[in-house]
Amino acid sequence: MPRAQWPLRNGRPNIEIVLTLALDGKPSPRTLLADTGAGSRQAGFDLILDEDDCVLCGGLHLFTATLRGAYKGAFPVYSVRVDLPSLGFAKPLRVVGVPSVPPGLDGIACFGFLNRFQYGNFGDRDSFGLEA
Amino acid sequence: MSNAILDINRELASRINAEARSNPQSPYANKFVGIANGKVVVVADDLDELDRQLRLAEPDPRKCCGVEASRDYTEVHEIWRLI
C-alpha cells in the first residue's frame, strides 16, 4: 500500500498536499497541520485553507459551515481539487475557507480527511504519515 | 461580477435543500446538486462527479454553486483550539 510520511514540524504532525492554481494550472504545494481534533467524521468537510487559496484554485462554492472553537462563525466551503501524488490521491475535497490559518502552516487537514487513510507515525516517532 | 447570480444560485440551493430535507422522495434527496446561472445543471451521486460535471457545464466557478441536498447546514462543528 502506498505510504507518505513527513517530518514533524515544531513537534506537530503535518502533511503536504498539492493544489492546482486556476490561472496557469501550476501545482502549488501546501503544508497542513494534521489535526484529528478538527471536526468530526460527519462534519462534511475535509480541510481548512486560507480562503484566498480556495478562490485561486477555482473552488466551487458549496455551502456555509458554522464552526466553533479555534474558528468561530460561518465560513464558506468550497470544492477544491487536491492531490497527494505519493498516494495517488487526486480528488475534489470540501474545503472550509478561512481568513487566517495557523502560523507557519497553510491550513488544517481535518479528521474527516485523515480518517480516509490509515494515519500515524508508522514506527518513526519523528514523522507523521498517511497510508492509502 | 454582479452578486445577483450568486444570490440566485444560493437561494435555489437553499430551496433544494429544504425540499430534500422535508421530502425523502425528492429527486434531490441525498444527491449532490450543481447549480449554474440560476439553474440546476447537475444531479450527482458524489462530490467527484458534481465537481467534474459542473465545471464542464459552466467553466466560471463564480457563476456556480453546489449543494449536498438533505444535509443539515445548521449544525455547528467544533475545531479544537490549538494550544
Backbone of each chain as ProteinMPNN parsed JSONL, in Angstrom:
{"seq_chain_A": "MPRAQWPLRNGRPNIEIVLTLALDGKPSPRTLLADTGAGSRQAGFDLILDEDDCVLCGGLHLFTATLRGAYKGAFPVYSVRVDLPSLGFAKPLRVVGVPSVPPGLDGIACFGFLNRFQYGNFGDRDSFGLEA", "coords_chain_A": {"N_chain_A": [[0.848, -1.189, 0.0], [0.569, 2.25, -0.815], [2.443, 4.741, 0.888], [2.886, 7.855, 2.538], [5.157, 9.947, 4.24], [5.934, 12.569, 6.501], [8.298, 14.771, 8.032], [7.917, 15.729, 11.484], [6.762, 18.998, 12.344], [7.849, 21.549, 14.309], [7.391, 19.734, 16.303], [4.892, 18.803, 15.744], [2.314, 16.986, 13.972], [2.175, 16.945, 10.431], [1.038, 17.308, 7.013], [1.642, 17.177, 3.477], [0.017, 18.667, 0.793], [-0.99, 19.083, -2.657], [-2.057, 21.781, -4.457], [-3.822, 23.064, -7.347], [-3.302, 25.817, -9.283], [-5.763, 27.957, -10.606], [-5.305, 29.872, -12.547], [-2.96, 29.352, -14.11], [-2.635, 26.648, -14.075], [-0.566, 25.562, -12.64], [1.134, 23.459, -10.278], [0.905, 23.79, -6.726], [2.334, 23.466, -3.736], [1.167, 22.818, -0.379], [1.456, 22.998, 3.145], [-0.031, 21.341, 5.786], [-1.423, 21.307, 9.056], [-1.881, 18.249, 10.645], [-4.716, 17.351, 12.086], [-6.561, 15.706, 14.275], [-8.466, 16.689, 15.911], [-9.948, 18.494, 14.589], [-12.982, 19.018, 13.595], [-15.488, 16.438, 13.023], [-16.024, 12.968, 12.03], [-18.368, 13.133, 10.631], [-18.499, 15.702, 9.777], [-18.528, 16.846, 7.235], [-16.661, 18.286, 5.884], [-13.255, 18.489, 4.725], [-10.76, 19.803, 4.767], [-9.163, 22.789, 6.044], [-8.45, 25.819, 4.684], [-6.724, 28.845, 3.721], [-8.959, 31.282, 2.572], [-8.309, 32.663, 0.273], [-6.68, 30.851, -1.105], [-8.585, 28.929, -1.801], [-10.125, 30.32, -3.649], [-8.203, 31.074, -5.57], [-7.632, 28.625, -6.599], [-9.81, 28.024, -8.056], [-12.097, 27.204, -6.675], [-15.301, 25.723, -6.191], [-18.199, 27.092, -4.878], [-19.844, 25.594, -2.179], [-21.328, 25.392, 0.334], [-22.184, 26.93, 3.482], [-20.38, 26.649, 6.409], [-20.774, 26.373, 9.909], [-18.653, 27.091, 12.51], [-17.012, 26.419, 15.657], [-14.808, 27.079, 18.438], [-11.448, 26.912, 17.677], [-11.916, 28.327, 15.376], [-14.481, 30.618, 14.881], [-17.779, 31.108, 13.89], [-19.439, 31.651, 10.703], [-18.386, 30.141, 7.725], [-17.358, 29.967, 4.284], [-17.628, 26.998, 2.293], [-15.799, 25.219, -0.058], [-15.509, 23.319, -3.098], [-12.554, 21.914, -3.879], [-9.901, 20.873, -5.899], [-7.595, 18.471, -4.854], [-4.353, 17.134, -4.554], [-2.377, 14.34, -3.607], [0.381, 13.282, -4.53], [2.167, 11.147, -3.936], [0.542, 9.26, -2.856], [-1.178, 8.679, -4.806], [-3.52, 10.071, -4.815], [-6.108, 12.055, -5.956], [-8.5, 14.225, -5.928], [-11.554, 16.165, -5.778], [-12.101, 18.012, -2.84], [-13.961, 18.909, 0.13], [-13.543, 22.031, 1.291], [-13.006, 24.276, 3.87], [-12.987, 27.72, 3.779], [-11.018, 30.111, 5.302], [-10.169, 33.243, 6.975], [-7.629, 33.358, 8.151], [-4.818, 31.256, 8.876], [-3.173, 28.598, 10.83], [-0.122, 29.793, 12.336], [2.835, 29.642, 10.368], [1.979, 27.522, 8.9], [-0.137, 26.227, 6.24], [-2.731, 25.596, 6.558], [-5.273, 23.309, 7.754], [-5.535, 19.833, 8.003], [-8.346, 18.075, 8.4], [-10.123, 15.839, 10.687], [-11.983, 14.358, 9.213], [-10.745, 14.115, 6.746], [-8.203, 12.916, 7.322], [-9.08, 10.518, 8.286], [-9.802, 9.111, 6.071], [-7.699, 7.595, 5.438], [-5.156, 5.25, 6.618], [-3.455, 6.416, 9.431], [-0.628, 7.863, 11.185], [2.482, 7.363, 13.05], [3.836, 5.233, 12.057], [5.903, 3.766, 13.199], [8.017, 5.524, 13.245], [8.961, 7.963, 15.265], [9.494, 10.572, 14.748], [8.07, 11.467, 12.651], [5.075, 11.871, 10.639], [2.536, 10.094, 9.022], [0.561, 9.049, 6.151], [-1.311, 6.348, 4.919], [-2.521, 4.785, 2.094]], "CA_chain_A": [[0.0, 0.0, 0.0], [1.399, 3.457, -0.838], [2.51, 5.498, 2.141], [3.654, 9.107, 2.501], [5.497, 10.408, 5.589], [6.536, 13.907, 6.557], [8.882, 15.06, 9.347], [7.127, 16.619, 12.337], [7.157, 20.406, 12.278], [7.673, 22.039, 15.685], [6.879, 18.632, 17.103], [3.482, 18.53, 15.421], [2.131, 16.248, 12.719], [1.71, 17.73, 9.283], [1.047, 16.617, 5.723], [1.769, 18.099, 2.338], [-0.893, 18.459, -0.331], [-0.679, 19.915, -3.818], [-3.192, 22.446, -5.094], [-3.579, 23.475, -8.729], [-3.767, 27.186, -9.467], [-6.687, 28.045, -11.739], [-4.834, 30.807, -13.559], [-1.97, 28.778, -15.025], [-2.585, 25.192, -13.942], [0.67, 25.13, -11.981], [0.96, 22.864, -8.95], [1.324, 24.666, -5.641], [2.275, 22.659, -2.511], [0.743, 23.435, 0.871], [1.708, 22.174, 4.329], [-1.192, 21.448, 6.666], [-1.426, 20.612, 10.342], [-2.749, 17.06, 10.691], [-5.393, 17.63, 13.347], [-7.744, 14.858, 14.453], [-9.448, 17.426, 16.693], [-10.633, 19.467, 13.732], [-14.202, 18.444, 13.027], [-15.772, 15.022, 13.274], [-16.136, 12.186, 10.797], [-19.587, 13.539, 9.914], [-18.514, 17.16, 9.639], [-18.867, 17.264, 5.873], [-15.554, 18.999, 5.241], [-12.008, 17.734, 4.827], [-9.61, 20.661, 5.019], [-9.347, 24.22, 6.269], [-7.402, 26.555, 3.983], [-6.956, 30.267, 3.511], [-9.983, 31.412, 1.529], [-7.659, 33.083, -0.98], [-6.263, 29.635, -1.811], [-9.782, 28.299, -2.375], [-10.535, 31.103, -4.822], [-7.132, 30.998, -6.572], [-7.67, 27.285, -7.194], [-11.08, 27.853, -8.769], [-13.04, 26.439, -5.86], [-16.748, 25.886, -6.384], [-18.86, 27.297, -3.592], [-20.804, 24.536, -1.867], [-22.258, 25.767, 1.394], [-21.561, 27.664, 4.58], [-20.252, 25.829, 7.618], [-20.647, 27.129, 11.149], [-17.605, 26.49, 13.336], [-16.731, 26.99, 16.972], [-13.504, 26.626, 18.925], [-10.345, 27.686, 17.102], [-12.57, 29.252, 14.435], [-15.853, 30.877, 15.327], [-18.61, 31.813, 12.934], [-19.843, 30.981, 9.458], [-17.33, 30.222, 6.715], [-17.728, 29.277, 3.041], [-16.995, 25.713, 1.978], [-15.585, 25.106, -1.497], [-14.967, 22.094, -3.676], [-11.227, 22.242, -4.399], [-9.14, 19.677, -6.268], [-6.412, 18.278, -4.015], [-3.522, 15.99, -4.944], [-1.258, 13.813, -2.822], [0.936, 12.437, -5.598], [2.803, 9.919, -3.464], [-0.503, 8.297, -2.508], [-2.063, 8.514, -5.959], [-4.812, 10.668, -4.46], [-6.43, 13.271, -6.713], [-9.966, 14.346, -5.848], [-12.072, 17.386, -5.153], [-12.433, 17.88, -1.42], [-14.71, 20.02, 0.729], [-12.533, 22.836, 1.976], [-13.503, 25.484, 4.529], [-12.138, 28.884, 3.527], [-10.958, 30.979, 6.487], [-9.323, 34.421, 6.719], [-6.254, 33.171, 8.625], [-4.503, 29.849, 9.154], [-2.177, 28.526, 11.911], [1.168, 30.383, 11.966], [3.839, 28.736, 9.831], [1.338, 26.453, 8.138], [-1.054, 26.728, 5.209], [-4.096, 25.195, 6.862], [-5.502, 22.161, 8.641], [-6.178, 18.618, 7.488], [-9.302, 17.739, 9.454], [-10.278, 14.405, 10.948], [-12.72, 13.74, 8.111], [-9.79, 13.777, 5.686], [-7.205, 11.954, 7.814], [-9.73, 9.23, 8.511], [-9.911, 8.381, 4.802], [-6.473, 6.807, 5.305], [-4.525, 4.891, 7.877], [-2.547, 7.512, 9.746], [0.159, 7.693, 12.398], [3.922, 7.538, 12.825], [4.306, 4.015, 11.393], [7.159, 3.326, 13.817], [9.024, 6.601, 13.265], [8.374, 8.957, 16.161], [9.806, 11.922, 14.269], [7.323, 11.772, 11.423], [3.646, 11.545, 10.574], [2.291, 9.595, 7.676], [-0.725, 8.536, 5.677], [-1.197, 5.168, 4.069], [-3.778, 4.602, 1.345]], "C_chain_A": [[0.891, 1.248, 0.0], [1.307, 4.224, 0.481], [3.316, 6.775, 1.895], [3.92, 9.52, 3.934], [6.222, 11.741, 5.516], [7.134, 14.112, 7.943], [7.942, 15.945, 10.163], [7.654, 18.043, 12.191], [6.832, 21.027, 13.628], [7.016, 20.98, 16.563], [5.451, 18.242, 16.797], [3.36, 17.81, 14.078], [1.648, 17.165, 11.604], [1.768, 16.865, 8.034], [1.232, 17.659, 4.625], [0.787, 17.685, 1.241], [-0.43, 19.338, -1.491], [-1.987, 20.466, -4.382], [-2.824, 22.78, -6.531], [-4.163, 24.863, -8.925], [-4.614, 27.292, -10.733], [-6.109, 28.867, -12.887], [-3.92, 30.146, -14.584], [-1.842, 27.265, -14.925], [-1.347, 24.666, -13.246], [0.369, 24.501, -10.616], [1.541, 23.775, -7.878], [1.207, 23.9, -4.314], [1.845, 23.48, -1.297], [0.998, 22.459, 2.016], [0.596, 22.422, 5.339], [-0.944, 20.728, 7.984], [-2.369, 19.409, 10.24], [-3.424, 17.047, 12.053], [-6.657, 16.79, 13.478], [-8.816, 15.549, 15.289], [-10.204, 18.465, 15.881], [-11.82, 18.786, 13.056], [-14.335, 16.962, 13.357], [-15.826, 14.277, 11.943], [-17.322, 12.639, 9.957], [-19.588, 15.019, 9.551], [-18.874, 17.624, 8.232], [-17.836, 18.179, 5.25], [-14.249, 18.291, 5.592], [-10.824, 18.576, 5.273], [-10.075, 22.053, 5.407], [-8.16, 24.911, 5.618], [-7.737, 28.04, 4.003], [-7.972, 30.425, 2.376], [-9.384, 31.876, 0.204], [-7.192, 31.875, -1.794], [-7.453, 28.956, -2.492], [-10.174, 29.001, -3.675], [-9.495, 30.989, -5.936], [-7.121, 29.641, -7.272], [-9.007, 27.004, -7.856], [-12.11, 27.066, -7.992], [-14.489, 26.766, -6.18], [-17.4, 26.054, -5.021], [-19.916, 26.226, -3.377], [-21.822, 24.973, -0.824], [-21.505, 26.581, 2.431], [-21.547, 26.772, 5.81], [-20.109, 26.743, 8.827], [-19.688, 26.382, 12.079], [-17.568, 27.154, 14.702], [-15.408, 26.405, 17.459], [-12.419, 27.524, 18.355], [-10.842, 28.678, 16.061], [-14.016, 29.399, 14.873], [-16.6, 31.616, 14.245], [-18.9, 30.976, 11.708], [-18.781, 31.215, 8.395], [-17.763, 29.467, 5.46], [-16.964, 27.964, 2.883], [-16.963, 25.562, 0.46], [-15.217, 23.67, -1.865], [-13.667, 22.473, -4.372], [-10.501, 20.939, -4.722], [-7.839, 19.64, -5.466], [-5.676, 17.019, -4.462], [-2.557, 15.632, -3.816], [-0.575, 12.812, -3.733], [1.517, 11.118, -5.096], [1.786, 8.86, -3.054], [-1.42, 8.015, -3.696], [-3.44, 9.086, -5.716], [-5.007, 11.948, -5.251], [-7.938, 13.38, -6.777], [-10.34, 15.763, -5.433], [-12.444, 17.09, -3.707], [-13.246, 19.084, -0.974], [-13.774, 20.786, 1.646], [-13.185, 24.091, 2.565], [-12.503, 26.614, 4.262], [-12.187, 29.834, 4.711], [-10.027, 32.164, 6.209], [-7.895, 34.266, 7.203], [-6.063, 31.718, 9.019], [-3.433, 29.791, 10.255], [-0.819, 29.07, 11.459], [2.153, 29.327, 11.461], [3.289, 27.589, 9.03], [0.346, 27.068, 7.159], [-2.501, 26.326, 5.468], [-4.128, 23.959, 7.737], [-6.125, 21.021, 7.841], [-7.051, 18.079, 8.612], [-9.455, 16.221, 9.598], [-10.985, 13.693, 9.795], [-11.811, 13.343, 6.959], [-8.813, 12.709, 6.156], [-7.804, 10.563, 7.92], [-10.046, 8.485, 7.215], [-8.763, 7.385, 4.647], [-6.182, 6.113, 6.636], [-3.517, 5.991, 8.174], [-1.804, 7.244, 11.05], [1.633, 7.855, 12.102], [4.559, 6.312, 12.163], [5.7, 3.621, 11.898], [8.256, 4.369, 13.84], [8.452, 7.768, 14.056], [8.663, 10.389, 15.727], [9.022, 12.299, 13.015], [5.85, 11.424, 11.603], [3.36, 11.106, 9.153], [0.855, 9.181, 7.426], [-0.449, 7.331, 4.795], [-2.544, 4.919, 3.405], [-4.209, 3.141, 1.396]], "O_chain_A": [[1.871, 1.297, 0.743], [0.243, 4.334, 1.091], [4.293, 6.776, 1.147], [3.018, 9.459, 4.77], [7.008, 12.001, 4.604], [6.547, 13.677, 8.933], [7.254, 16.805, 9.612], [8.841, 18.259, 11.947], [5.675, 21.035, 14.047], [6.204, 21.282, 17.438], [4.86, 17.434, 17.513], [4.177, 17.994, 13.176], [0.817, 18.047, 11.82], [2.446, 15.838, 7.995], [1.007, 18.853, 4.826], [0.735, 16.528, 0.824], [0.411, 20.221, -1.324], [-2.896, 19.716, -4.735], [-1.647, 22.78, -6.891], [-5.365, 25.07, -8.756], [-4.237, 26.789, -11.792], [-6.386, 28.596, -14.055], [-4.081, 30.352, -15.787], [-1.023, 26.665, -15.621], [-1.094, 23.461, -13.253], [-0.526, 24.946, -9.896], [2.548, 24.448, -8.1], [0.098, 23.704, -3.817], [2.124, 24.675, -1.204], [0.786, 21.254, 1.88], [0.314, 23.564, 5.702], [-0.325, 19.665, 8.014], [-3.513, 19.541, 9.803], [-2.781, 16.763, 13.064], [-7.689, 17.101, 12.884], [-9.945, 15.065, 15.375], [-11.006, 19.226, 16.423], [-11.663, 18.069, 12.068], [-13.422, 16.333, 13.892], [-15.691, 14.872, 10.874], [-17.296, 12.545, 8.73], [-20.595, 15.531, 9.062], [-19.466, 18.691, 8.065], [-18.088, 18.786, 4.209], [-14.145, 17.597, 6.604], [-9.989, 18.126, 6.057], [-11.21, 22.449, 5.143], [-7.008, 24.632, 5.949], [-8.873, 28.437, 4.263], [-7.854, 29.773, 1.339], [-9.887, 31.526, -0.864], [-7.293, 31.871, -3.021], [-7.341, 28.471, -3.617], [-10.509, 28.356, -4.668], [-9.848, 30.827, -7.104], [-6.655, 29.525, -8.406], [-9.304, 25.855, -8.184], [-12.911, 26.338, -8.578], [-14.854, 27.92, -6.408], [-17.178, 25.249, -4.117], [-20.759, 25.97, -4.237], [-23.028, 24.931, -1.065], [-20.322, 26.878, 2.263], [-22.571, 26.212, 6.2], [-19.412, 27.757, 8.775], [-19.885, 25.207, 12.39], [-18.023, 28.283, 14.882], [-14.948, 25.376, 16.964], [-12.458, 28.743, 18.522], [-10.257, 29.746, 15.885], [-14.685, 28.416, 15.194], [-16.125, 32.63, 13.734], [-18.647, 29.771, 11.671], [-18.331, 32.342, 8.189], [-18.452, 28.451, 5.55], [-15.808, 27.845, 3.288], [-17.974, 25.753, -0.216], [-14.688, 22.915, -1.048], [-13.665, 23.248, -5.329], [-10.489, 20.011, -3.912], [-7.093, 20.617, -5.401], [-6.286, 15.98, -4.714], [-1.997, 16.509, -3.158], [-0.906, 11.627, -3.718], [1.377, 10.087, -5.754], [2.133, 7.686, -2.92], [-2.336, 7.199, -3.595], [-4.418, 8.654, -6.326], [-4.153, 12.834, -5.216], [-8.583, 12.71, -7.583], [-9.545, 16.471, -4.816], [-13.026, 16.051, -3.398], [-13.227, 20.137, -1.611], [-13.281, 20.258, 2.643], [-13.83, 24.863, 1.856], [-11.306, 26.458, 4.503], [-13.258, 30.311, 5.087], [-9.19, 32.095, 5.309], [-7.013, 34.974, 6.717], [-7.001, 31.038, 9.436], [-2.843, 30.82, 10.587], [-0.407, 28.834, 10.324], [2.287, 28.255, 12.052], [4.049, 26.761, 8.528], [0.028, 28.255, 7.23], [-3.394, 26.67, 4.693], [-3.138, 23.607, 8.379], [-7.096, 21.207, 7.108], [-6.543, 17.672, 9.657], [-8.992, 15.441, 8.766], [-10.634, 12.567, 9.443], [-12.068, 12.354, 6.273], [-8.612, 11.707, 5.47], [-7.132, 9.561, 7.679], [-10.511, 7.346, 7.258], [-8.834, 6.458, 3.84], [-6.857, 6.347, 7.638], [-2.806, 6.447, 7.278], [-2.279, 6.5, 11.908], [2.017, 8.399, 11.067], [5.718, 6.37, 11.751], [6.559, 3.199, 11.124], [9.324, 4.125, 14.401], [7.566, 8.477, 13.579], [8.113, 11.326, 16.305], [9.284, 13.33, 12.396], [5.446, 10.781, 12.572], [3.881, 11.679, 8.197], [0.058, 8.992, 8.345], [0.514, 7.302, 4.03], [-3.576, 4.852, 4.073], [-5.24, 2.782, 0.827]]}, "seq_chain_B": "MSNAILDINRELASRINAEARSNPQSPYANKFVGIANGKVVVVADDLDELDRQLRLAEPDPRKCCGVEASRDYTEVHEIWRLI", "coords_chain_B": {"N_chain_B": [[-17.951, 41.329, -11.103], [-21.449, 40.826, -10.894], [-23.266, 40.298, -7.868], [-25.663, 39.174, -8.187], [-26.137, 36.747, -9.582], [-24.848, 34.964, -7.88], [-26.432, 35.238, -5.595], [-28.899, 34.336, -6.563], [-28.243, 31.693, -7.227], [-27.593, 30.684, -4.677], [-29.99, 30.992, -3.318], [-31.604, 29.23, -4.746], [-30.239, 26.845, -4.164], [-30.695, 26.704, -1.436], [-33.467, 26.349, -1.387], [-33.681, 23.875, -2.678], [-32.351, 22.223, -0.862], [-34.018, 22.465, 1.346], [-36.337, 21.321, 0.33], [-35.435, 18.686, -0.15], [-34.863, 17.86, 2.438], [-37.333, 17.891, 3.633], [-38.804, 16.14, 2.154], [-38.226, 12.96, 1.565], [-38.592, 11.616, -0.793], [-37.944, 13.312, -2.768], [-36.337, 14.141, -5.866], [-33.877, 15.184, -5.441], [-32.994, 14.344, -3.012], [-30.424, 13.418, -0.851], [-28.538, 13.76, -2.834], [-25.87, 15.254, -4.772], [-26.106, 18.394, -5.857], [-25.683, 20.462, -8.597], [-25.517, 23.867, -9.481], [-25.822, 26.379, -11.896], [-25.749, 29.665, -13.043], [-28.301, 30.176, -12.022], [-29.764, 27.877, -12.513], [-30.482, 24.356, -12.188], [-27.993, 22.174, -13.104], [-26.624, 19.845, -12.778], [-27.092, 16.691, -11.281], [-25.754, 14.679, -9.026], [-24.114, 11.726, -7.694], [-21.929, 11.883, -6.05], [-19.267, 13.988, -4.74], [-17.086, 14.131, -6.447], [-18.136, 13.595, -9.014], [-20.005, 15.665, -9.187], [-18.314, 17.949, -9.131], [-16.784, 17.599, -11.456], [-18.725, 17.544, -13.551], [-20.076, 19.947, -13.192], [-18.12, 21.876, -13.668], [-17.725, 21.405, -16.34], [-20.183, 22.167, -17.365], [-20.321, 24.883, -16.684], [-17.674, 26.829, -16.916], [-16.782, 29.004, -15.372], [-16.21, 29.378, -12.071], [-17.344, 31.275, -10.436], [-19.901, 31.596, -11.182], [-21.251, 29.473, -10.311], [-22.63, 27.074, -7.977], [-22.8, 24.512, -5.479], [-24.771, 21.993, -3.827], [-25.116, 19.774, -1.147], [-27.643, 17.954, -0.98], [-30.104, 17.425, 1.532], [-28.454, 17.567, 3.697], [-27.819, 18.773, 7.019], [-27.342, 21.955, 7.415], [-27.293, 23.657, 9.514], [-25.88, 22.7, 11.584], [-23.331, 22.961, 14.064], [-19.84, 22.914, 14.026], [-17.082, 21.633, 15.792], [-13.858, 22.899, 16.135], [-11.058, 21.965, 17.548], [-9.263, 24.007, 19.75], [-6.022, 25.26, 19.097], [-3.106, 24.886, 21.133]], "CA_chain_B": [[-19.113, 40.483, -11.374], [-22.591, 41.083, -10.038], [-23.585, 39.257, -6.902], [-27.021, 38.701, -8.438], [-26.106, 35.314, -9.929], [-24.524, 34.228, -6.652], [-27.612, 35.235, -4.72], [-29.92, 33.458, -7.165], [-27.775, 30.311, -7.063], [-27.679, 30.268, -3.274], [-31.402, 30.879, -2.978], [-32.08, 27.962, -5.322], [-29.621, 25.768, -3.384], [-31.388, 26.649, -0.158], [-34.8, 25.754, -1.621], [-33.488, 22.451, -2.991], [-32.029, 21.506, 0.373], [-35.229, 22.422, 2.176], [-37.236, 20.315, -0.27], [-34.875, 17.343, 0.053], [-34.938, 17.516, 3.855], [-38.725, 17.691, 4.036], [-39.407, 15.082, 1.345], [-37.206, 11.971, 1.196], [-38.831, 11.148, -2.17], [-37.472, 14.335, -3.709], [-35.251, 13.657, -6.733], [-32.607, 15.738, -4.981], [-32.656, 13.831, -1.683], [-29.123, 12.748, -0.709], [-27.743, 13.942, -4.052], [-25.044, 16.448, -4.918], [-26.791, 19.156, -6.899], [-24.888, 21.562, -9.11], [-26.318, 24.977, -9.99], [-25.056, 27.398, -12.629], [-26.569, 30.728, -13.617], [-29.671, 30.104, -11.522], [-30.462, 26.657, -12.941], [-29.861, 23.075, -11.859], [-27.355, 21.604, -14.302], [-26.042, 18.539, -12.446], [-27.516, 15.955, -10.092], [-24.704, 13.66, -8.981], [-24.096, 10.867, -6.508], [-20.806, 12.194, -5.166], [-18.633, 15.283, -4.989], [-16.211, 13.979, -7.614], [-18.966, 13.73, -10.221], [-20.547, 17.032, -9.185], [-17.25, 18.892, -9.48], [-16.401, 17.41, -12.864], [-19.814, 17.911, -14.47], [-20.425, 21.362, -13.039], [-17.086, 22.663, -14.362], [-17.984, 21.257, -17.777], [-21.39, 22.935, -17.707], [-20.036, 26.325, -16.539], [-16.267, 26.899, -16.518], [-16.509, 30.08, -14.415], [-16.733, 28.937, -10.764], [-18.079, 32.348, -9.765], [-21.299, 31.524, -11.592], [-21.735, 28.15, -9.913], [-22.535, 26.602, -6.605], [-23.292, 23.142, -5.314], [-25.373, 21.716, -2.527], [-25.28, 18.367, -0.791], [-29.033, 18.018, -0.525], [-30.508, 16.671, 2.723], [-27.532, 17.811, 4.816], [-28.226, 19.79, 7.988], [-26.331, 23.004, 7.375], [-27.325, 24.461, 10.732], [-25.022, 22.057, 12.582], [-22.112, 23.69, 14.421], [-18.73, 21.962, 14.079], [-16.019, 22.019, 16.728], [-12.447, 22.814, 15.751], [-10.375, 22.124, 18.824], [-8.351, 25.149, 19.744], [-4.599, 24.944, 19.224], [-2.509, 25.408, 22.372]], "C_chain_B": [[-20.236, 40.783, -10.391], [-22.786, 39.935, -9.063], [-24.945, 38.64, -7.175], [-27.04, 37.211, -8.734], [-25.813, 34.478, -8.686], [-25.743, 34.121, -5.75], [-28.693, 34.298, -5.258], [-29.526, 31.991, -6.979], [-27.968, 29.826, -5.626], [-29.124, 30.122, -2.81], [-31.974, 29.564, -3.513], [-31.514, 26.78, -4.531], [-30.346, 25.592, -2.056], [-32.756, 25.987, -0.308], [-34.686, 24.257, -1.902], [-33.202, 21.659, -1.724], [-33.249, 21.394, 1.273], [-36.195, 21.369, 1.65], [-36.74, 18.909, 0.032], [-34.999, 16.912, 1.514], [-36.369, 17.238, 4.297], [-39.376, 16.527, 3.287], [-38.338, 14.087, 0.887], [-37.388, 11.415, -0.225], [-38.383, 12.174, -3.223], [-36.354, 13.781, -4.58], [-33.88, 14.179, -6.304], [-32.142, 15.126, -3.653], [-31.35, 13.042, -1.727], [-28.258, 12.804, -1.966], [-26.866, 15.195, -3.938], [-25.584, 17.214, -6.119], [-25.936, 20.359, -7.302], [-25.764, 22.602, -9.787], [-25.399, 25.949, -10.714], [-26.035, 28.389, -13.222], [-28.05, 30.584, -13.253], [-30.449, 28.866, -11.923], [-29.714, 25.418, -12.461], [-29.285, 22.481, -13.138], [-26.76, 20.223, -14.047], [-26.749, 17.965, -11.22], [-26.619, 14.723, -10.03], [-24.774, 12.871, -7.685], [-22.951, 11.186, -5.563], [-20.156, 13.51, -5.596], [-17.748, 15.249, -6.232], [-16.994, 14.257, -8.911], [-19.547, 15.14, -10.322], [-19.501, 18.021, -9.68], [-16.926, 18.806, -10.968], [-17.492, 17.937, -13.814], [-20.161, 19.398, -14.386], [-19.399, 22.251, -13.741], [-17.225, 22.537, -15.877], [-19.157, 22.133, -18.211], [-21.136, 24.436, -17.654], [-18.595, 26.466, -16.044], [-15.952, 27.987, -15.485], [-17.085, 29.704, -13.049], [-17.528, 30.008, -10.039], [-19.559, 32.338, -10.13], [-21.967, 30.228, -11.141], [-21.835, 28.024, -8.395], [-23.086, 25.187, -6.563], [-23.912, 22.988, -3.951], [-25.466, 20.207, -2.347], [-26.656, 18.275, -0.163], [-29.273, 17.023, 0.603], [-29.565, 16.887, 3.906], [-28.089, 18.921, 5.715], [-27.128, 20.843, 8.075], [-26.369, 23.92, 8.591], [-26.413, 23.893, 11.816], [-23.756, 22.898, 12.817], [-20.987, 22.674, 14.654], [-17.605, 22.504, 14.949], [-14.647, 21.846, 16.082], [-11.655, 23.041, 17.025], [-9.314, 23.195, 18.719], [-6.908, 24.679, 19.902], [-4.058, 25.565, 20.498], [-1.675, 26.644, 22.061]], "O_chain_B": [[-19.996, 40.972, -9.198], [-22.517, 38.774, -9.371], [-25.351, 37.698, -6.494], [-27.873, 36.484, -8.192], [-26.428, 33.436, -8.458], [-26.047, 33.056, -5.213], [-29.321, 33.561, -4.498], [-30.356, 31.154, -6.623], [-28.44, 28.715, -5.388], [-29.444, 29.242, -2.011], [-32.729, 28.876, -2.826], [-32.233, 25.819, -4.259], [-30.58, 24.469, -1.608], [-33.16, 25.174, 0.523], [-35.498, 23.467, -1.422], [-33.735, 20.566, -1.528], [-33.484, 20.355, 1.889], [-36.796, 20.62, 2.421], [-37.52, 18.041, 0.423], [-35.216, 15.734, 1.797], [-36.601, 16.451, 5.215], [-40.387, 15.988, 3.737], [-37.623, 14.351, -0.08], [-36.469, 10.822, -0.791], [-38.445, 11.91, -4.424], [-35.509, 13.031, -4.093], [-32.849, 13.676, -6.751], [-31.015, 15.37, -3.222], [-31.188, 12.124, -2.53], [-27.352, 11.989, -2.138], [-27.11, 16.07, -3.107], [-25.525, 16.738, -7.252], [-25.524, 21.16, -6.462], [-26.648, 22.262, -10.573], [-24.332, 26.302, -10.212], [-27.032, 28.003, -13.831], [-28.932, 30.839, -14.074], [-31.658, 28.797, -11.704], [-28.488, 25.419, -12.342], [-29.994, 22.305, -14.129], [-26.428, 19.508, -14.992], [-26.977, 18.672, -10.238], [-26.712, 13.833, -10.876], [-25.404, 13.289, -6.713], [-22.992, 10.802, -4.394], [-20.453, 14.06, -6.656], [-17.673, 16.226, -6.977], [-16.572, 15.034, -9.766], [-19.578, 15.734, -11.4], [-19.781, 18.84, -10.556], [-16.81, 19.825, -11.649], [-17.207, 18.678, -14.755], [-20.499, 20.024, -15.391], [-19.761, 23.263, -14.341], [-16.879, 23.461, -16.613], [-19.13, 22.754, -19.273], [-21.665, 25.186, -18.474], [-18.329, 26.241, -14.863], [-14.941, 27.889, -14.789], [-18.303, 29.705, -12.871], [-18.301, 29.701, -9.132], [-20.373, 32.988, -9.474], [-23.094, 29.924, -11.533], [-21.206, 28.77, -7.645], [-23.751, 24.731, -7.494], [-23.622, 23.751, -3.03], [-25.841, 19.471, -3.26], [-26.818, 18.491, 1.038], [-28.713, 15.927, 0.619], [-29.856, 16.43, 5.011], [-28.73, 19.864, 5.252], [-26.108, 20.638, 8.734], [-25.573, 24.854, 8.693], [-26.197, 24.53, 12.846], [-23.192, 23.468, 11.882], [-21.161, 21.699, 15.385], [-17.23, 23.672, 14.856], [-14.322, 20.783, 15.552], [-11.583, 24.162, 17.53], [-8.573, 23.279, 17.739], [-6.609, 23.817, 20.728], [-4.493, 26.643, 20.903], [-1.088, 27.236, 22.967]]}, "name": "protein", "num_of_chains": 2, "seq": "MPRAQWPLRNGRPNIEIVLTLALDGKPSPRTLLADTGAGSRQAGFDLILDEDDCVLCGGLHLFTATLRGAYKGAFPVYSVRVDLPSLGFAKPLRVVGVPSVPPGLDGIACFGFLNRFQYGNFGDRDSFGLEAMSNAILDINRELASRINAEARSNPQSPYANKFVGIANGKVVVVADDLDELDRQLRLAEPDPRKCCGVEASRDYTEVHEIWRLI"}
